[in-house]
Amino acid sequence: MTTTETLSHGLFTRGEPVSAWTVATALPVTYEVRFTPRLLDPANPALGNAGGAGGRRLVVVEETVDRLYGGRIRRWFEARGLPYRLCVLPAHEQVKTMDSVYRVVEQMDRFGLARRGEPVLAVGGGVLMDVVGLACSLYRRSTPFVRIPTTLIGLVDAGVGAKTGVNFGDHKNRLGTYHPAVATLLDPAFLATLDRRHLGNGMAEILKIALVRDRRLFERLDRDGEALVAERFQGPTPGGEVLTRAVHGMLSELQPNLWEHRLERSMDYGHSFSPTVEMRALPELLHGEAVCLDMALTTVIAHRRGLLDTGQRDRIHRLMRRLGLPVWHPLIEPATLGDALTDTVRHRDGRQRFPLPIGIGDCCFVDDVTAAELAAAARETEELSCAAR
Ligand SMILES: NC(=O)c1ccc[n+]([C@@H]2O[C@H](COP(=O)([O-])OP(=O)(O)OC[C@H]3O[C@@H](n4cnc5c(N)ncnc54)[C@H](O)[C@@H]3O)[C@@H](O)[C@H]2O)c1
């Protein structure tokens, strides 16, 4: 049987008469992530221009963010004369479900959203942006949206990639899509009102990027991390380099593999056990805290394998503690870790593809972590954590 290309590039037919077709096409994707200081200043047009000017805007704002910034957001639209409707959505891990997605979809329908020219604005933390992103990817199969992250995790992680998602059953982010926002506007001024724990939570994801790809970022965190948390990135300690390196590091990893065809992902560091631990501990642990527990454990595994020296292991754990992050938790035990690994192996299509740090700033992938190794590493992590108290 011959294969011929007919009609247009990418449509292939087979057989005479034709009895089979192959359609090959590509989806070019371009999106912008941009630091945009003074985003809510009516003199700054960025909020209305992101994703294209004109039309109206449906603005979905997380509940707490509305309490803190809703007045300024409304004033921005009124001052600029851009028609809008603002809807407030409670968004935290326990309501990160399809029900919240339907609530957003209802608002989109009621608003009579235009198909292309009226990007939805998602203003909030990672949960809000993941929920609104999923709603937008489903509504008319694809509706543009703009991310405006207001948490540290949002600024360096949840706001900049392509993924949307909600939890399903006991599984974190089990339902989701790849639907990048047309633009992400980063304004660190939102961090001024974020509580200390959520700042530490975001620092965990920055630490992840440092550990697997950016030694200089680690040095900056080691030197300035505590002060940046204390000052909420608004004080005299320069936080620009930390934020910029974190976003750049994240995007450098994501861009060549945006659709995750390659399942060896260094950005999965800290995300092998943490999804199960986070969901089992709900609402006790925040996302970044669960990620940190995973990183603390895998730091020990890497040390036991000779990939890190003792000084590096202890320095990493010490920095975690200084950032207010947990190093050990009762769920870091063999049964939970075993269940987590089983789920992760499924997620990674039958192999562990387990990222482990090599020193500080690099990583490798392994497939041979055993239950006995996990149990021993969990015990050692607990001992190290107790000894440090
Ligand atoms: N899509 C992705 O690629 C991606 C990447 C990383 C994390 N995530 C997801 O992000 C979520 C975690 O995000 P998060 O840490 O932003 O949590 P979050 O969205 O739950 O927000 C944390 C808390 O901060 C409050 N808040 C938000 N902005 C504030 C502000 N400026 N001032 C004061 N309070 C504020 C919120 O009310 C909320 O209680 C997880 O569900 C995780 O799965 C997604």
The ligand as a MOL file (V3000), in Angstrom:
LIG
                    3D

  0  0  0     0  0            999 V3000
M  V30 BEGIN CTAB
M  V30 COUNTS 44 48 0 0 0
M  V30 BEGIN ATOM
M  V30 1 N -0.6490 24.5520 36.7640 0
M  V30 2 C 0.5710 24.3720 37.2230 0
M  V30 3 O 1.5290 24.2110 36.4580 0
M  V30 4 C 0.8130 24.3940 38.6980 0
M  V30 5 C 2.1240 24.4990 39.1810 0
M  V30 6 C 2.3270 24.5640 40.5590 0
M  V30 7 C 1.2590 24.5080 41.4290 0
M  V30 8 N -0.0080 24.3780 40.9090 0 CHG=1
M  V30 9 C -1.1470 24.3200 41.8140 0
M  V30 10 O -1.2000 25.5300 42.5460 0
M  V30 11 C -1.8530 25.2850 43.7980 0
M  V30 12 C -1.0850 25.9700 44.8820 0
M  V30 13 O -1.0840 27.3370 44.6010 0
M  V30 14 P -1.0120 28.4510 45.7570 0
M  V30 15 O 0.0790 28.1110 46.6730 0
M  V30 16 O -1.0190 29.7350 45.0790 0 CHG=-1
M  V30 17 O -2.3370 28.1710 46.5980 0
M  V30 18 P -3.7750 28.8390 46.6050 0
M  V30 19 O -4.2450 29.1420 45.2580 0
M  V30 20 O -4.5980 27.9400 47.4540 0
M  V30 21 O -3.5490 30.2130 47.3700 0
M  V30 22 C -3.0710 30.1820 48.6730 0
M  V30 23 C -3.7920 31.1230 49.6000 0
M  V30 24 O -3.3480 32.4450 49.3970 0
M  V30 25 C -4.4400 33.3430 49.4430 0
M  V30 26 N -4.0120 34.4740 48.6250 0
M  V30 27 C -3.8340 34.4910 47.2850 0
M  V30 28 N -3.2670 35.6360 46.9150 0
M  V30 29 C -3.0940 36.3780 48.0440 0
M  V30 30 C -2.5370 37.6570 48.3050 0
M  V30 31 N -1.9790 38.3800 47.3350 0
M  V30 32 N -2.5380 38.0980 49.5780 0
M  V30 33 C -3.0430 37.3370 50.5810 0
M  V30 34 N -3.5610 36.1240 50.3930 0
M  V30 35 C -3.5840 35.6250 49.1300 0
M  V30 36 C -5.5950 32.5550 48.9500 0
M  V30 37 O -6.7830 33.0340 49.5260 0
M  V30 38 C -5.2970 31.1560 49.4510 0
M  V30 39 O -5.8470 30.9730 50.7230 0
M  V30 40 C -1.9170 23.7750 43.9530 0
M  V30 41 O -3.2370 23.3430 43.7460 0
M  V30 42 C -1.0210 23.2480 42.8650 0
M  V30 43 O -1.4340 22.0050 42.3760 0
M  V30 44 C -0.2370 24.3400 39.5870 0
M  V30 END ATOM
M  V30 BEGIN BOND
M  V30 1 1 1 2
M  V30 2 2 2 3
M  V30 3 1 2 4
M  V30 4 1 4 5
M  V30 5 2 4 44
M  V30 6 2 5 6
M  V30 7 1 6 7
M  V30 8 2 7 8
M  V30 9 1 8 9
M  V30 10 1 8 44
M  V30 11 1 9 10
M  V30 12 1 9 42
M  V30 13 1 10 11
M  V30 14 1 11 12
M  V30 15 1 11 40
M  V30 16 1 12 13
M  V30 17 1 13 14
M  V30 18 2 14 15
M  V30 19 1 14 16
M  V30 20 1 14 17
M  V30 21 1 17 18
M  V30 22 2 18 19
M  V30 23 1 18 20
M  V30 24 1 18 21
M  V30 25 1 21 22
M  V30 26 1 22 23
M  V30 27 1 23 24
M  V30 28 1 23 38
M  V30 29 1 24 25
M  V30 30 1 25 26
M  V30 31 1 25 36
M  V30 32 1 26 27
M  V30 33 1 26 35
M  V30 34 2 27 28
M  V30 35 1 28 29
M  V30 36 1 29 30
M  V30 37 2 29 35
M  V30 38 1 30 31
M  V30 39 2 30 32
M  V30 40 1 32 33
M  V30 41 2 33 34
M  V30 42 1 34 35
M  V30 43 1 36 37
M  V30 44 1 36 38
M  V30 45 1 38 39
M  V30 46 1 40 41
M  V30 47 1 40 42
M  V30 48 1 42 43
M  V30 END BOND
M  V30 END CTAB
M  END
